[in-house]
Amino acid sequence: MTRLSPRNALRRAAGLLAAAGLLAVVPLAGAAAPARADEPPVFTLGGPAETGLHPYRAGGGPKPSRLGITVTAPSGEEGTGFAGRFTLTFDLSGVAGFADVAFDGAASGAETSDGGASGAGASGGGTAPDCEVTGAKAVCVGTGVRPGTHPVAALVVTAAGGERGDSGTITVTGEAEGAAFTPFTTRVTVGGPDLVMEELPFRTELVPGDRQQAPITFANRGAGDAEGVLLTLRYTRGLDIPQRYSNCRYSEDDPGPSGVGRTTALCTVEGAFEAGEAYTLATPLTIEATERAYRDTFLYRIEEAGPPRPAPAAFERGDGAVLRAVPVTGPQKRAAGRTADPTPHDNQREADFRTENTADFAAYGDRVSGARGATVTADVGFRNVGPAWIGHLRSGEDVAVVDFTVPRGASVVAKPDRCRAVTAAGEYREDQRSPAPRYLCPTSPAVHDGEGLDLPFALRIEEFLTGAEGEVTVRAPSARNPALPFDPAPANNTARLVLNAGDDGDGGPSTPPTSDPGPDASPSGAPATSAPGGGAAGASGGSDSGSGHGGGLASTGSGALTVAGAAAVALTAGLALVAAARRRTGRHS
């Protein structure tokens, strides 16, 4: 029996997680190297390290395995893809005599042996390659490779006579004018294990604090034993498995405001798992719905531990007992036939949980002050006070949107990238560059407890108004049905942004906004100048508000008017300083 360390099994986990859709697909040969401007782009071919074939059955129909080949092109600033023609050549001599190879002629989406999607119609982002097999060689010709990792071909491999244990390799190379390809080799073996994960009958309607056991059970329905297995557990933010086993490594991925915040556990379980037998954990796992649970998922997957793979980063070993698997005995034992197709689609199960819980989304506004012409920063947004996190994992839809109405007398000169300008009625607005009366700022599909959105808007004060108010509302993405179904306190979904607050004690206006535009304003109350830029003065939120340009009185040459103008400027600056002091003491109240 081959003994496997958690480190070696973790090296294989990157490929297994990619097959399960848990990690970005990265070819085993490595990431594509970025090309310098004076060098041709280098593309990396990849796929599963090993592919198992069901043994040939005389008199029975062949049971094929599908082997997906991918191509990875540099992305980001270094990668622009490739628009030319390319040729892929498959050396099939290593499997000649015991395997037949064809190409899946279906469109993209064909099942591959690594759990992904491929097909002749799913090339690396360009046209579908045209593939032809001639003896021990196959050639595919295609056009165009987009940045990133994409399926480029799907091989259909079937055992043709031979014996269990027959093994060989398929090597893929590529060439193109103006581009280079790194080759890829995969091993094909007749027989081998076919691990199947059994589906557990979870209770899926929960309340916070509920616990239930997860006696994970799997069978080997293949034609050979598995030398060690790798159990993958992946669960979202509202769930927890309190145990931390010493032969498992754990990672908290994408924990930020825009990420789901899943926990992934990779557990190496040593032993010989025989064909035709079923196994279960010696001690069932415990799945707990925490106080922040709402809509959560739990994925559990089994794979043969196999040869080493690159280890994912940021995984930490548990410090508890060793997780073990034992044969299933008694009435729970299930016959594991040796004639099943060794495909990976049944290695993985998922469960969705609904927990009776709430999340309080509380909007916050701001108070900003400044003379006409100054640019100030208003910080608005919302916080998820909890207790639950909210995620739309299946649909991928935004959880909520912040609806911000700009106060009178101000115009937006800079906004967060996620926000889009709309009309005053909230309708579509084609012009996204000039100031708008209203902005919609969507969240991501996940909003964690204790987090939310912080949205700084740079406002130019076009007209000096005392106590002008804008509105900040966090609501559902649909304006027709704005209520947040999980929020028990809708009263705090709305806050105010107050411009040049009055003296009513709480920073809000004591009377409707009144205009004090100065003698050079137009009769309609619009600013005399409408330049959308605005300087940097006051961008810290009003501390420099008195230094904004355009707020003084026009000089007429009269000494009396000059003195009066100076007094007016001094009074305006004094009011701005008082309002700024109030803002510092009452911000976000």
C-alpha positions in Angstrom: 0.0 0.0 0.0 1.3 3.4 -0.9 1.4 5.7 2.1 0.5 9.3 1.5 1.3 12.3 3.5 -1.2 15.2 3.8 1.4 17.4 2.0 1.6 15.1 -1.0 -2.2 14.8 -1.2 -2.6 18.5 -1.0 -0.3 18.9 -4.0 -2.9 16.9 -5.9 -5.8 18.9 -4.4 -5.4 21.8 -6.8 -6.3 19.7 -9.7 -9.1 18.0 -7.8 -10.6 21.2 -6.7 -10.4 22.5 -10.2 -12.3 19.5 -11.4 -15.0 20.1 -8.7 -15.4 23.7 -9.8 -13.9 24.8 -6.4 -10.8 26.6 -7.8 -10.0 28.3 -11.0 -8.9 25.8 -13.6 -5.1 25.8 -13.8 -3.4 23.4 -16.2 -1.1 20.9 -14.5 1.8 22.0 -16.5 1.7 25.4 -14.9 0.3 28.9 -15.6 0.9 30.5 -18.9 4.0 32.7 -18.9 3.3 36.4 -19.7 5.0 37.6 -22.8 7.0 40.7 -23.1 6.1 43.1 -25.9 9.1 41.9 -28.0 8.3 38.2 -27.5 5.6 35.9 -28.8 2.8 34.9 -26.4 3.3 31.5 -24.7 0.2 29.4 -24.2 0.0 26.4 -21.8 -1.8 23.2 -22.6 -3.3 21.3 -19.7 -5.9 18.7 -18.5 -6.2 15.9 -16.0 -3.0 14.1 -15.0 -4.7 10.7 -15.2 -7.7 9.3 -16.9 -9.2 5.9 -16.0 -10.8 3.6 -18.6 -13.5 1.0 -17.8 -12.2 -2.5 -18.7 -13.3 -3.8 -22.1 -16.4 -6.1 -21.9 -16.7 -8.7 -24.6 -20.2 -8.6 -26.1 -21.0 -5.4 -24.2 -21.1 -1.8 -25.4 -18.0 0.3 -24.8 -18.1 2.7 -21.9 -16.0 5.8 -22.8 -14.2 8.3 -20.7 -13.8 11.9 -21.8 -10.5 13.7 -21.4 -10.7 17.5 -21.6 -7.8 19.5 -22.9 -7.5 23.2 -21.9 -5.4 26.1 -23.1 -4.3 29.0 -20.8 -3.3 32.3 -22.2 -1.8 35.2 -20.2 -4.4 37.6 -18.9 -4.3 41.1 -17.4 -2.0 43.7 -18.7 0.4 41.2 -20.1 -2.2 39.2 -22.1 -4.3 40.2 -25.1 -4.9 36.7 -26.5 -4.2 35.5 -30.0 -6.3 35.8 -33.1 -4.3 33.6 -35.5 -4.6 29.9 -36.5 -3.1 27.2 -34.3 -2.5 23.5 -34.6 -2.7 20.9 -31.8 -1.0 17.5 -32.4 -1.9 14.5 -30.2 0.6 11.7 -30.0 -1.5 8.6 -29.3 1.2 6.0 -29.7 1.4 5.5 -25.9 -2.2 4.1 -25.8 -2.1 2.2 -29.1 -3.2 -1.5 -28.6 -5.4 -1.0 -25.6 -7.4 2.2 -26.2 -9.4 3.9 -29.0 -9.4 7.7 -29.2 -11.9 9.9 -30.9 -13.0 13.5 -30.5 -16.3 14.7 -29.1 -17.9 16.5 -32.0 -20.7 18.1 -29.8 -20.8 21.7 -29.0 -19.2 23.1 -25.9 -20.4 21.7 -22.5 -19.4 18.1 -23.0 -18.5 16.3 -19.8 -14.8 15.8 -19.3 -12.9 13.5 -17.1 -11.8 16.4 -14.9 -15.4 17.4 -14.1 -15.3 20.5 -16.4 -16.9 21.2 -19.7 -15.2 20.9 -23.0 -15.9 19.9 -26.6 -14.9 20.7 -30.1 -17.2 23.7 -30.0 -15.6 25.1 -26.8 -12.2 26.2 -28.1 -9.9 28.6 -26.4 -12.2 31.4 -27.1 -12.0 31.4 -30.9 -13.6 29.1 -33.5 -14.1 25.4 -32.8 -11.1 23.4 -33.8 -11.5 20.8 -36.6 -10.0 17.5 -35.3 -9.0 14.3 -37.2 -7.5 11.0 -36.0 -5.1 9.2 -38.3 -3.6 6.0 -36.8 -1.5 6.9 -33.7 -1.8 10.7 -34.4 -4.5 13.3 -34.2 -4.5 16.9 -35.4 -6.8 19.7 -34.4 -6.8 23.1 -36.2 -8.5 26.1 -34.7 -8.5 29.9 -34.6 -8.2 32.4 -31.7 -7.2 32.0 -28.1 -8.7 34.3 -25.4 -6.9 35.3 -22.2 -7.5 33.0 -19.3 -8.1 29.2 -19.2 -10.5 27.7 -21.7 -11.4 24.2 -23.0 -9.9 23.5 -26.4 -10.7 19.8 -27.2 -12.4 16.8 -25.7 -11.1 13.3 -26.4 -13.3 10.3 -26.1 -11.2 7.4 -24.9 -12.5 3.8 -24.8 -10.8 0.6 -23.7 -10.2 -1.7 -26.7 -9.2 -5.2 -25.5 -6.1 -5.3 -23.3 -6.0 -6.0 -19.7 -6.6 -4.2 -16.4 -3.5 -2.3 -15.5 -2.5 -1.4 -19.1 -1.3 2.1 -19.0 0.2 4.7 -21.4 0.4 8.4 -22.1 -1.1 10.9 -24.6 1.0 13.9 -25.3 -0.4 17.2 -26.8 1.8 19.8 -28.5 0.8 23.0 -30.2 2.2 25.4 -32.8 1.2 28.7 -34.4 2.8 31.5 -36.3 3.6 34.2 -33.8 2.8 32.1 -30.6 4.3 29.2 -28.7 2.7 26.4 -26.7 4.0 24.4 -23.7 3.2 20.7 -24.2 1.1 18.5 -21.9 1.1 14.8 -21.1 -1.7 12.8 -19.5 -1.7 9.1 -18.4 -4.5 6.7 -19.4 -4.9 3.5 -17.4 -7.4 0.6 -17.9 -9.2 -0.2 -14.6 -8.6 1.6 -11.4 -11.0 2.8 -8.7 -14.3 4.6 -9.3 -15.2 6.4 -6.1 -18.8 7.4 -5.6 -20.1 9.7 -2.9 -23.4 8.8 -1.3 -25.9 11.6 -0.8 -26.8 12.3 2.8 -30.4 12.9 4.0 -29.7 16.3 5.7 -32.3 18.4 7.5 -32.3 21.5 5.4 -34.7 23.8 7.3 -32.8 25.0 10.3 -32.6 27.6 13.1 -29.3 29.1 14.4 -27.6 26.6 16.7 -28.9 23.5 15.1 -26.4 20.6 14.8 -26.7 17.4 12.8 -24.3 14.6 12.0 -22.9 14.0 8.6 -21.8 10.3 8.4 -20.1 10.8 5.0 -20.2 7.5 3.1 -18.6 6.5 -0.3 -18.1 3.4 -2.4 -15.5 2.1 -4.8 -17.5 0.9 -7.8 -14.5 0.6 -10.0 -12.2 -2.2 -11.1 -9.3 -1.5 -8.9 -8.4 -0.5 -5.3 -7.8 3.1 -4.3 -4.6 3.7 -2.4 -5.7 6.5 0.0 -8.5 9.0 -0.6 -8.8 12.8 -0.5 -12.0 14.1 1.1 -12.9 17.7 0.2 -15.3 19.6 2.4 -16.4 23.1 1.4 -19.0 25.1 3.3 -20.2 28.7 3.3 -20.0 31.3 6.0 -23.1 30.4 8.0 -22.0 26.8 8.6 -19.3 25.3 10.7 -17.7 21.9 11.4 -16.3 22.3 14.9 -13.8 19.5 14.5 -10.3 20.3 13.1 -8.7 17.0 12.2 -4.9 16.7 12.1 -4.9 15.0 8.7 -6.9 17.9 7.2 -5.8 21.3 6.1 -8.2 24.3 6.2 -8.5 27.6 4.3 -10.7 30.6 4.5 -11.0 31.9 0.9 -12.4 35.1 -0.5 -13.4 36.4 2.9 -13.8 40.1 1.8 -17.0 42.0 1.3 -17.3 40.9 -2.3 -16.6 37.2 -1.6 -18.7 34.4 -0.2 -16.2 33.5 2.5 -16.2 29.7 2.2 -14.1 27.3 4.3 -12.4 24.5 2.5 -11.0 21.4 4.2 -8.8 18.9 2.4 -8.5 15.7 4.3 -6.0 12.9 3.4 -7.4 9.5 4.6 -4.9 6.7 4.3 -5.7 3.1 3.6 -6.6 0.6 0.8 -10.2 1.2 -0.3 -11.1 -2.0 -2.2 -13.2 -2.3 -5.3 -16.7 -3.4 -4.6 -16.7 -2.0 -1.0 -18.4 0.9 0.7 -16.8 3.1 3.5 -17.9 5.6 6.0 -16.2 7.9 8.5 -15.3 6.2 11.8 -16.8 9.2 13.5 -19.5 11.3 11.7 -18.8 15.0 11.1 -20.9 17.6 12.9 -22.5 20.3 10.8 -23.7 23.4 12.7 -25.8 26.3 11.7 -24.1 29.3 13.4 -25.8 32.5 14.5 -25.0 34.1 11.1 -26.5 31.3 9.0 -29.2 32.2 6.4 -28.8 30.5 3.0 -25.8 28.2 3.0 -24.3 25.3 1.0 -22.2 22.3 2.0 -20.1 20.4 -0.6 -18.5 17.0 0.0 -16.3 15.3 -2.5 -14.2 12.1 -2.6 -11.1 11.4 -4.9 -8.3 8.9 -4.9 -5.3 10.6 -3.3 -3.1 9.6 -6.3 0.2 11.3 -7.3 1.4 14.6 -5.9 -0.1 17.9 -7.2 0.8 21.5 -6.4 -0.5 22.4 -3.0 -3.0 25.3 -2.7 -1.6 28.2 -0.7 -2.8 29.5 2.7 -4.0 26.1 4.1 -3.4 25.3 7.8 -3.3 21.9 9.4 -5.9 21.1 12.0 -4.8 20.1 15.5 -7.4 17.5 16.5 -7.8 13.8 16.1 -7.2 11.8 12.9 -10.1 11.5 10.5 -10.5 7.9 9.5 -12.8 5.8 7.2 -14.0 2.3 7.9 -15.8 -0.3 5.9 -19.6 -0.2 6.0 -21.1 -3.3 7.6 -24.6 -4.6 8.2 -27.8 -3.4 6.5 -26.2 -0.1 5.5 -23.7 -1.8 3.2 -24.5 -1.3 -0.5 -23.3 -3.5 -3.3 -20.8 -1.6 -5.4 -20.9 -3.1 -8.8 -17.6 -3.4 -10.8 -19.2 -2.4 -14.1 -19.9 1.3 -13.5 -18.5 3.9 -15.8 -15.5 5.5 -14.0 -16.6 9.1 -14.4 -16.2 11.8 -11.8 -19.6 13.4 -11.8 -20.8 11.2 -8.9 -17.7 12.0 -6.7 -19.4 15.1 -5.3 -22.6 16.0 -3.5 -24.0 19.3 -2.4 -26.7 20.3 0.1 -28.5 23.7 0.5 -29.7 24.9 3.9 -32.2 27.5 4.8 -31.9 28.9 8.3 -34.6 31.0 9.9 -32.6 34.2 10.6 -32.5 37.9 9.9 -30.0 40.6 8.9 -30.5 44.3 9.7 -29.2 46.5 6.9 -28.7 50.0 8.4 -28.1 53.0 6.0 -25.9 55.9 7.1 -25.6 59.4 5.7 -23.3 62.3 6.3 -23.1 66.1 6.9 -20.9 68.2 4.6 -20.4 71.9 4.5 -18.7 74.3 2.2 -18.9 77.6 0.4 -20.1 77.7 -3.1 -17.5 76.3 -5.5 -15.9 74.1 -2.9 -15.6 70.3 -3.4 -16.3 68.1 -0.4 -16.5 64.4 0.2 -19.6 62.8 1.5 -19.4 59.3 2.9 -22.6 57.3 2.6 -23.5 53.6 2.6 -24.9 50.9 4.8 -23.8 48.3 7.3 -25.2 44.7 7.8 -25.7 44.8 11.6 -26.5 41.1 11.4 -26.7 38.6 12.8 -26.9 36.8 9.5 -24.8 37.1 6.4 -26.7 37.2 3.1 -25.6 35.5 0.0 -27.3 34.7 -3.3 -25.1 31.8 -4.3 -27.1 30.0 -6.9 -28.5 33.0 -8.8 -25.5 35.3 -8.4 -27.8 38.3 -8.1 -26.9 41.3 -6.1 -28.2 41.2 -2.5 -29.2 44.9 -2.4 -28.6 48.3 -3.9 -27.8 51.7 -2.3 -30.1 54.4 -3.8 -28.5 57.8 -3.3 -30.4 61.1 -4.2 -28.0 64.1 -4.4 -29.0 67.1 -2.3 -30.1 70.3 -4.0 -27.3 72.8 -4.6 -24.6 70.1 -5.1 -23.4 68.1 -8.1 -21.3 64.9 -8.1 -17.9 65.3 -9.6 -16.6 61.8 -8.6 -18.4 58.6 -7.7 -17.5 55.0 -6.7 -17.0 52.7 -9.7 -19.8 50.4 -8.8 -22.4 53.3 -8.9 -24.3 54.2 -12.0 -26.1 57.5 -12.7 -29.9 57.4 -13.2 -32.6 60.0 -13.7 -34.4 61.7 -10.8 -37.1 59.0 -11.2 -34.5 56.3 -11.0 -34.7 55.4 -14.8 -31.9 54.5 -17.1 -29.5 57.3 -18.0 -27.2 57.0 -21.0 -24.9 59.8 -19.9 -22.7 58.5 -17.2 -20.1 61.2 -17.2 -21.9 64.4 -16.3 -23.4 64.9 -12.8 -26.8 63.2 -12.2 -29.5 63.8 -9.6 -29.5 60.1 -8.4 -27.1 57.1 -8.3 -27.7 53.4 -7.8 -24.8 51.4 -6.2 -25.3 47.6 -6.2 -23.8 45.2 -3.7 -22.1 41.9 -4.6 -24.0 38.6 -4.4 -22.7 38.3 -0.8 -22.9 40.7 2.1 -21.2 39.6 5.3 -22.4 40.3 8.8 -20.5 43.3 10.1 -19.8 44.6 6.6 -21.6 46.6 3.9 -20.8 49.3 1.4 -18.8 52.5 2.0 -19.5 54.9 -0.8 -17.5 58.2 -1.0 -19.0 60.8 -3.3 -17.1 64.0 -4.2 -19.6 66.8 -4.3 -19.1 70.3 -5.7 -21.2 72.9 -3.9 -22.8 74.8 -6.8 -25.3 76.8 -4.7 -25.1 77.6 -1.0 -28.2 76.2 0.6 -28.8 75.8 4.3 -30.0 72.3 5.3 -30.4 70.8 1.8 -31.0 67.1 2.2 -30.2 64.1 0.0 -31.4 60.6 0.7 -29.5 57.4 1.2 -31.6 54.2 1.0 -30.5 50.5 1.0 -33.2 48.4 -0.6 -33.8 45.4 -2.8 -32.4 45.6 -6.4 -36.0 45.8 -7.8 -37.5 49.3 -7.3 -41.0 47.7 -7.7 -40.4 45.5 -4.7 -37.8 47.4 -2.6 -38.4 45.6 0.7 -35.5 43.5 2.0 -37.2 40.2 3.0 -34.6 39.3 5.6 -34.5 42.8 7.3 -36.5 43.0 10.5 -36.0 46.8 10.9 -36.8 48.7 7.7 -37.0 52.0 9.5 -33.2 52.3 9.5 -32.9 51.5 5.8 -32.9 55.2 5.0 -30.5 58.0 6.1 -29.9 61.6 5.2 -27.0 63.5 3.6 -27.3 67.1 4.9 -25.6 70.0 3.1 -24.6 73.0 5.3 -26.8 71.9 8.2 -28.7 74.4 10.2 -28.8 75.0 14.0 -31.6 72.6 15.0 -29.5 70.7 17.4 -29.2 67.4 15.5 -27.5 68.8 12.4 -30.7 68.6 10.3 -32.5 71.6 8.9 -35.1 73.3 11.1 -36.9 74.8 8.1 -37.1 73.9 4.4 -33.8 74.6 2.6 -33.3 78.3 1.9 -31.2 79.7 -0.9 -28.3 82.1 -0.3 -26.7 82.0 -3.8 -24.9 85.3 -3.9 -25.5 88.2 -6.3 -23.8 86.4 -9.3 -26.2 83.5 -9.4 -28.7 83.1 -12.2 -32.4 84.1 -11.4 -33.5 80.5 -11.5 -31.1 79.6 -8.6 -28.7 77.6 -10.9 -25.0 78.4 -10.4 -23.5 81.0 -12.7 -20.8 78.5 -13.7 -21.5 74.9 -14.3 -17.9 73.4 -14.7 -18.2 69.8 -13.5 -14.6 69.5 -12.2 -14.3 71.2 -8.9 -10.9 71.5 -7.2 -9.4 69.3 -4.6 -10.1 71.8 -1.8 -12.6 70.5 0.7 -12.2 66.9 -0.5 -11.5 65.7 3.0 -15.1 66.2 3.9 -15.4 70.0 4.5 -12.3 70.9 6.5 -11.2 73.1 3.6 -14.7 74.1 2.6 -14.0 77.8 3.1 -11.3 77.8 0.5 -13.5 76.8 -2.4 -13.4 79.2 -5.4 -16.4 81.0 -6.8 -18.0 81.9 -3.4 -17.1 85.6 -3.1 -19.1 88.7 -4.0 -18.5 90.5 -7.3 -16.6 93.8 -6.9 -18.2 97.0 -8.3 -15.5 99.5 -7.3 -17.5 100.9 -4.4 -15.6 101.0 -1.1 -18.8 100.4 0.9 -19.6 97.3 -1.2 -16.0 96.1 -0.9 -16.3 96.2 2.9 -19.7 94.5 2.8 -18.3 91.8 0.5 -15.5 91.1 2.9 -17.9 90.9 5.8 -20.1 88.5 3.9 -17.1 86.2 3.0 -16.0 86.2 6.7 -19.6 85.3 7.8 -19.8 82.5 5.3 -16.4 81.1 6.4 -17.5 81.3 10.0 -20.7 79.4 9.3 -18.7 76.8 7.4 -16.3 76.2 10.3 -19.2 75.8 12.7 -20.9 73.3 10.5 -17.7 71.4 10.0 -17.3 71.2 13.7 -20.8 69.9 14.1 -20.1 67.3 11.4 -17.1 66.0 13.1 -19.0 65.4 16.3 -22.2 64.0 14.8 -21.0 62.1 11.8 -22.7 58.8 11.1 -25.0 59.3 14.1 
